[in-house]
């Protein structure tokens, strides 16, 4: 299903951003700088069943491309 694909891709790119140092954590999230803590924090998200909502653009497809 689309929701599983989007969740998988989101987590994949989030983990990639973490691995390359593009994600910075400060303040109350400083503990997530540790890779193990970061992955434990994401673990419950892998089990979530979300909803994907999409509707046609109000002004039509050309506006989306612009």
N, C-alpha and C positions, 0 to 999 in steps of 0.2 A: 504494500500500500504506500501511497505517497507520504503519509506521515512518518512511516518508518524510514523511508529513504531520506527525507529531510532531516530527521533526527540523527541518523547515521552520518550524513555528510556534515552537519553542524558540529557534531562531536569530533569528527575526523579533523576538520579544519581548526577547531579550538585546540585540540591536542597538538597539532602541527604548529600553531602560533605559540603555544607554550614551549615546545621543544626548540624553536628558533629564537626564543627570547622576546617575541613581539608582544607578549602579555605581561604586564607588570601588576603586581599586587602590593597595595599599601594599606595602612591603617588596620582595620579589623580583618582584612583578608591576607595579611602578611604570612600567615601560616601556610597559605596555598602556594608559596614559592617553592616548597618542597614537592618534588614530583609525586611521591607516594601520597601525600596529603591531597594534592590536586586530583589525582586519579580516584582516590576514595570519595572525594567531594562530588565527582561526576558519576560515580557508580549508580546512585539511585535514579539519575536522569535517564540512563539506558533502559530502565524498565517503565518509564512513563509512557502512557498512551495519550498523545495530544490530538488536537483537531487541526486540520488544514482547511482554512476558509479562503476561497478565491471567488471573485466575481468579475464579470466583464468590466473593463474600464468604461467610465461614464462617457468619455468623449471618443471612444473607439480605439482599436488597436494602433493606429498611427501615432496617437498621443503617447502611448506606452513606449514606442520605439524612439520618440523624440526625447 
